Amino acid sequence: MKDYSKQAIVIQKFRTSIRFENGGREARDIVAQIRVQSDAGVKQEGILTFGYNRDTEQPRMVYVRARKADGTTVETPQSNIQDMSSEISRVAPIYTDYRELQVAVKGLGVGDLLEYEFAASARAPLVPDQFFLSYDFEKTTVVLDEELEVNVPKCREIKIRSANLSPQVRVEDDRRIYEWKSSNPQIVKAEDAAGSKLPPPAILISTFRTWDEVGKWWWGLEKEQVAVTPDVRAKAEELTRGMTSQGAKANAVYDYVASRFRYISISLGIGRYQPHAAAEVLGNEYGDCKDKHTLLAALLSAAGIEAYPALVNTSREVDADVPSPAQFDHVVTVLPEGGGTGKATWLDS
């Protein structure tokens, strides 16, 4: 048996259960048992944080408790749970609906077994009639037993990528249930591979059948936001005044959006998928990647230059077999004609 006595914590059990419905709603439940073995572990686990989306989810702490070596249990009261805005929202409050439950664990000490259960149910589907999931197993901490259960309607066709692990599959009434089991008995530091991307997540699930469906869904969120309002048109005319070439106009507009607008980083899937309207971003002078693209595209349109959004992943490879919004973390802008150059140009504002 391996000696884990020098680890600050050892996760003895970590189980995530997710249930999807046909309409796109989901409910998730996380149950954990964590052995705290040092003062560093107490500090690390003394305040628990659970993220959720205020507009679409209802969170609930089912319980938090510390089991002592003598068999006694210290329960954390509901009064120790705070519903807080996320750090990013304190910088730019209107740009995220992401919030956090923070729990100050009562009576946690060295040698305790920390147990908790967190649940969140959907108020509304993120994408009506679709659901998708991206999941990675823990690799930075010793984990003796990690499980993922995904419960879907039996009648629903889904695409699954399951790297290196095959799920156990069972059918119960009108449901199909997939279960993966993993462990991480030894922490292995990742080798430094500068310039290379990580592989896709261990588990990918999606009801999107094609990438065309993903693109049409995204365009449905984007198209009204790139409207050229009088303010946007006036700014485009100001930026391109006296210029005759499309390339010069494109450069002027890009330089303005890239350098004058503060970038507030909210990854896709954590903040909101839909960008803010171009006129709103213009007035606020800050935004995330999809907001900055929307303003850039609107200004370019006002200047007579065609531009489109492109979803990309900046850190991981994309699995082409599982069409899903969960595979992307960034939005850039594509000029099909390159602002007059005759070839496509990619712009990251």
C-alpha positions as CSV (number, residue, x, y, z in Angstrom):
1,M,0.0,0.0,0.0
2,K,1.3,3.4,-1.0
3,D,2.4,5.9,1.7
4,Y,0.4,9.1,1.4
5,S,1.4,10.6,4.8
6,K,3.3,13.4,3.2
7,Q,0.4,14.6,1.1
8,A,-1.5,17.7,2.4
9,I,-4.8,16.0,1.4
10,V,-5.9,12.7,-0.1
11,I,-9.2,12.6,-1.9
12,Q,-10.6,9.3,-0.8
13,K,-13.8,9.6,-2.9
14,F,-15.1,12.1,-5.4
15,R,-18.3,11.4,-7.3
16,T,-20.0,13.6,-9.8
17,S,-23.5,12.7,-11.0
18,I,-25.2,14.6,-13.9
19,R,-28.7,14.1,-15.2
20,F,-29.7,15.5,-18.5
21,E,-33.3,15.9,-19.8
22,N,-34.5,16.1,-23.4
23,G,-35.3,19.7,-23.2
24,G,-31.7,20.6,-22.2
25,R,-32.1,20.9,-18.4
26,E,-29.5,19.3,-16.2
27,A,-29.0,18.6,-12.5
28,R,-25.6,17.8,-11.0
29,D,-24.5,16.4,-7.7
30,I,-21.0,16.3,-6.2
31,V,-20.1,14.1,-3.2
32,A,-16.6,14.1,-1.7
33,Q,-14.6,12.6,1.1
34,I,-11.2,14.2,1.7
35,R,-8.6,13.2,4.3
36,V,-6.9,16.4,5.7
37,Q,-3.3,15.5,6.7
38,S,-1.5,18.7,7.5
39,D,-1.9,22.4,8.4
40,A,-1.5,23.1,4.7
41,G,-4.4,20.8,4.0
42,V,-6.6,22.6,6.6
43,K,-5.8,25.9,4.9
44,Q,-6.5,24.5,1.5
45,E,-9.8,22.9,2.4
46,G,-10.9,25.3,5.1
47,I,-12.9,27.4,2.7
48,L,-14.8,25.5,-0.1
49,T,-15.9,27.2,-3.3
50,F,-18.6,26.0,-5.7
51,G,-19.4,27.9,-8.8
52,Y,-22.7,28.2,-10.5
53,N,-24.6,30.3,-13.1
54,R,-27.2,32.5,-11.4
55,D,-29.4,32.8,-14.4
56,T,-29.7,29.1,-15.2
57,E,-28.9,27.2,-11.9
58,Q,-30.2,26.9,-8.4
59,P,-27.3,25.7,-6.1
60,R,-27.6,23.9,-2.7
61,M,-25.1,22.7,-0.1
62,V,-26.6,19.5,1.1
63,Y,-24.1,19.1,3.9
64,V,-20.5,19.9,5.0
65,R,-19.0,18.1,8.0
66,A,-15.7,17.1,9.6
67,R,-15.4,13.6,11.0
68,K,-12.9,13.4,13.8
69,A,-10.6,10.5,14.7
70,D,-12.5,9.9,17.9
71,G,-15.7,9.3,15.9
72,T,-17.4,12.6,16.6
73,T,-18.7,14.8,13.8
74,V,-18.7,18.6,13.4
75,E,-21.5,19.9,11.1
76,T,-21.0,23.1,9.3
77,P,-24.2,25.2,9.7
78,Q,-26.0,26.9,6.8
79,S,-24.9,30.3,8.3
80,N,-21.3,29.5,7.3
81,I,-22.4,29.5,3.6
82,Q,-22.1,32.7,1.7
83,D,-23.5,33.3,-1.8
84,M,-20.9,35.6,-3.4
85,S,-20.2,37.3,-6.7
86,S,-17.2,35.9,-8.5
87,E,-13.9,37.7,-8.5
88,I,-14.3,38.7,-12.2
89,S,-17.7,40.2,-11.5
90,R,-16.2,42.6,-9.0
91,V,-14.1,44.0,-11.9
92,A,-16.9,44.1,-14.4
93,P,-20.3,43.4,-12.8
94,I,-22.5,43.3,-15.9
95,Y,-20.3,40.9,-17.8
96,T,-21.0,37.6,-15.9
97,D,-23.8,35.8,-14.2
98,Y,-21.3,33.4,-12.6
99,R,-21.4,33.3,-8.8
100,E,-19.9,31.2,-6.0
101,L,-21.1,29.5,-2.9
102,Q,-18.3,29.9,-0.3
103,V,-18.3,27.6,2.7
104,A,-16.2,28.2,5.8
105,V,-15.8,24.6,7.2
106,K,-16.4,24.5,10.9
107,G,-14.0,22.8,13.2
108,L,-11.7,21.3,10.4
109,G,-8.4,20.0,11.8
110,V,-5.4,17.8,10.8
111,G,-6.5,14.2,10.6
112,D,-10.1,14.9,9.9
113,L,-12.2,13.4,7.1
114,L,-14.0,16.3,5.3
115,E,-17.3,15.3,3.7
116,Y,-19.6,17.4,1.6
117,E,-22.3,17.3,-1.0
118,F,-23.1,20.1,-3.4
119,A,-26.1,20.0,-5.8
120,A,-27.3,22.3,-8.5
121,S,-30.4,22.1,-10.6
122,A,-31.2,24.0,-13.8
123,R,-33.8,26.7,-13.9
124,A,-33.6,26.8,-17.6
125,P,-31.5,24.9,-20.3
126,L,-28.3,26.6,-21.5
127,V,-29.2,25.6,-25.0
128,P,-32.9,24.6,-25.5
129,D,-33.3,20.9,-26.6
130,Q,-29.5,20.3,-26.4
131,F,-27.0,19.3,-23.8
132,F,-23.3,18.8,-23.7
133,L,-20.5,18.1,-21.2
134,S,-16.7,18.4,-20.9
135,Y,-15.1,16.6,-18.0
136,D,-11.5,15.9,-16.8
137,F,-10.4,13.6,-14.0
138,E,-8.3,15.1,-11.3
139,K,-4.5,14.8,-11.9
140,T,-3.0,17.4,-9.5
141,T,-4.0,15.7,-6.2
142,V,-3.9,12.1,-5.0
143,V,-7.4,10.6,-5.7
144,L,-8.1,7.1,-4.6
145,D,-11.6,6.8,-6.2
146,E,-13.2,9.2,-8.7
147,E,-16.4,8.5,-10.4
148,L,-18.5,10.2,-13.1
149,E,-22.1,9.2,-13.7
150,V,-24.1,10.7,-16.6
151,N,-27.8,9.9,-16.9
152,V,-29.5,10.7,-20.2
153,P,-32.8,9.8,-21.9
154,K,-32.6,6.4,-23.5
155,C,-34.2,7.6,-26.6
156,R,-31.7,10.5,-27.2
157,E,-28.9,10.1,-29.6
158,I,-25.6,11.4,-28.2
159,K,-22.0,11.6,-29.2
160,I,-19.4,10.5,-26.7
161,R,-15.6,10.7,-26.5
162,S,-14.1,8.7,-23.7
163,A,-10.3,8.7,-23.9
164,N,-8.5,5.8,-22.3
165,L,-11.6,4.8,-20.2
166,S,-14.6,2.8,-21.2
167,P,-17.8,3.5,-19.3
168,Q,-20.1,0.9,-17.7
169,V,-23.5,1.3,-19.3
170,R,-26.8,0.3,-17.9
171,V,-30.5,1.0,-18.8
172,E,-33.1,1.8,-16.2
173,D,-36.6,2.3,-17.5
174,D,-36.4,5.1,-20.0
175,R,-32.9,6.2,-19.0
176,R,-29.4,5.2,-20.1
177,I,-26.7,5.6,-17.5
178,Y,-22.9,5.9,-18.2
179,E,-20.4,5.4,-15.4
180,W,-16.7,6.0,-15.5
181,K,-14.3,5.2,-12.7
182,S,-10.7,6.5,-12.3
183,S,-8.0,7.1,-9.7
184,N,-4.9,9.2,-9.4
185,P,-2.6,7.4,-7.0
186,Q,0.5,9.4,-7.9
187,I,0.8,13.1,-8.9
188,V,2.8,13.3,-12.1
189,K,4.0,16.7,-13.1
190,A,3.3,17.5,-16.7
191,E,6.3,17.8,-19.0
192,D,7.0,21.2,-20.3
193,A,5.8,21.2,-23.9
194,A,6.1,24.8,-25.0
195,G,3.8,25.7,-27.9
196,S,1.9,22.4,-27.8
197,K,-1.8,22.0,-26.9
198,L,-3.3,19.6,-24.4
199,P,-5.4,16.7,-25.7
200,P,-9.2,17.0,-25.6
201,P,-10.9,16.5,-22.2
202,A,-11.1,12.9,-21.0
203,I,-14.9,12.8,-21.4
204,L,-16.9,14.7,-24.1
205,I,-20.7,14.3,-24.5
206,S,-22.9,16.2,-26.9
207,T,-26.4,16.0,-28.5
208,F,-25.2,18.3,-31.3
209,R,-25.1,16.1,-34.4
210,T,-22.9,18.3,-36.6
211,W,-20.6,21.3,-36.4
212,D,-23.0,23.1,-38.7
213,E,-25.6,22.8,-35.9
214,V,-23.1,24.3,-33.4
215,G,-22.4,27.1,-35.9
216,K,-26.0,27.9,-36.5
217,W,-26.7,28.0,-32.7
218,W,-23.8,30.4,-32.1
219,W,-24.8,32.6,-35.1
220,G,-28.3,32.8,-33.6
221,L,-26.8,34.4,-30.5
222,E,-24.4,36.7,-32.4
223,K,-26.3,38.1,-35.4
224,E,-28.5,40.6,-33.6
225,Q,-25.6,41.8,-31.4
226,V,-23.6,43.0,-34.4
227,A,-26.2,45.6,-35.4
228,V,-24.7,48.8,-36.8
229,T,-26.3,51.5,-34.7
230,P,-25.8,55.2,-35.4
231,D,-23.1,55.4,-32.7
232,V,-21.2,52.4,-34.2
233,R,-21.5,53.9,-37.7
234,A,-20.3,57.3,-36.5
235,K,-17.2,55.7,-34.9
236,A,-16.4,53.7,-38.0
237,E,-16.6,56.8,-40.1
238,E,-14.3,58.6,-37.6
239,L,-11.7,55.8,-37.6
240,T,-11.6,55.4,-41.4
241,R,-12.0,59.0,-42.5
242,G,-9.9,59.8,-45.6
243,M,-8.9,56.1,-46.2
244,T,-9.6,54.5,-49.5
245,S,-8.2,50.9,-49.2
246,Q,-10.1,48.2,-47.4
247,G,-6.8,47.1,-45.8
248,A,-6.2,50.5,-44.3
249,K,-9.7,50.6,-42.9
250,A,-9.5,47.2,-41.5
251,N,-6.2,48.0,-39.8
252,A,-7.5,51.2,-38.3
253,V,-10.6,49.5,-36.9
254,Y,-8.7,46.5,-35.5
255,D,-6.1,48.8,-33.8
256,Y,-8.9,50.7,-32.1
257,V,-10.7,47.7,-30.7
258,A,-7.5,45.8,-29.8
259,S,-5.8,48.6,-28.0
260,R,-8.5,50.9,-26.6
261,F,-10.8,48.3,-25.0
262,R,-9.9,46.6,-21.8
263,Y,-10.0,42.8,-22.1
264,I,-12.1,41.2,-19.3
265,S,-11.4,37.4,-19.5
266,I,-14.5,35.3,-19.1
267,S,-14.1,31.9,-20.7
268,L,-16.8,30.5,-22.8
269,G,-19.1,28.3,-20.8
270,I,-18.3,30.0,-17.5
271,G,-19.7,33.4,-18.3
272,R,-22.3,33.8,-21.0
273,Y,-22.3,32.4,-24.5
274,Q,-24.1,35.4,-26.0
275,P,-22.0,38.5,-26.5
276,H,-23.2,42.0,-25.6
277,A,-24.5,44.3,-28.3
278,A,-21.8,46.2,-30.2
279,A,-23.2,49.6,-29.2
280,E,-23.1,48.5,-25.5
281,V,-19.4,47.4,-25.7
282,L,-18.6,50.6,-27.5
283,G,-20.0,52.6,-24.6
284,N,-18.5,50.6,-21.9
285,E,-15.0,50.4,-23.4
286,Y,-14.3,46.8,-22.1
287,G,-15.4,43.3,-22.8
288,D,-14.4,39.7,-23.2
289,C,-13.4,38.0,-26.4
290,K,-16.9,37.6,-27.9
291,D,-17.8,41.2,-27.0
292,K,-14.7,42.6,-28.6
293,H,-15.3,40.5,-31.7
294,T,-18.9,41.7,-31.9
295,L,-17.8,45.4,-31.8
296,L,-15.0,44.7,-34.3
297,A,-17.4,43.0,-36.7
298,A,-19.9,45.8,-36.4
299,L,-17.4,48.5,-37.0
300,L,-15.9,46.6,-40.0
301,S,-19.5,46.1,-41.4
302,A,-20.1,49.9,-41.1
303,A,-16.9,50.4,-43.1
304,G,-18.0,48.0,-45.8
305,I,-15.9,45.0,-44.7
306,E,-17.3,41.5,-44.2
307,A,-16.3,39.8,-41.0
308,Y,-17.3,36.6,-39.2
309,P,-16.7,35.0,-35.8
310,A,-14.7,31.8,-35.3
311,L,-14.7,29.7,-32.2
312,V,-11.3,28.4,-31.2
313,N,-9.5,26.6,-28.4
314,T,-6.4,28.3,-27.2
315,S,-5.1,25.5,-25.0
316,R,-6.5,22.1,-26.1
317,E,-6.9,20.1,-29.3
318,V,-10.5,19.9,-30.6
319,D,-12.1,16.5,-31.1
320,A,-13.7,16.7,-34.5
321,D,-16.0,13.8,-33.8
322,V,-17.9,15.4,-30.9
323,P,-19.5,18.7,-32.1
324,S,-20.0,20.8,-28.9
325,P,-19.7,24.4,-27.7
326,A,-17.8,23.0,-24.7
327,Q,-14.7,22.5,-26.8
328,F,-14.1,26.2,-27.2
329,D,-12.7,28.9,-24.9
330,H,-12.1,31.9,-27.3
331,V,-13.6,33.8,-30.2
332,V,-11.6,35.5,-32.9
333,T,-12.6,37.4,-36.1
334,V,-12.1,36.2,-39.7
335,L,-12.1,38.5,-42.7
336,P,-12.9,36.2,-45.7
337,E,-11.2,38.7,-48.1
338,G,-8.6,39.8,-45.7
339,G,-9.6,43.5,-45.8
340,G,-8.9,43.7,-49.4
341,T,-5.9,41.3,-49.6
342,G,-8.0,38.6,-51.4
343,K,-7.2,35.9,-48.8
344,A,-8.7,35.1,-45.4
345,T,-7.2,37.0,-42.4
346,W,-7.6,36.0,-38.7
347,L,-7.8,38.7,-36.1
348,D,-7.6,38.3,-32.4
349,S,-8.7,41.6,-30.9
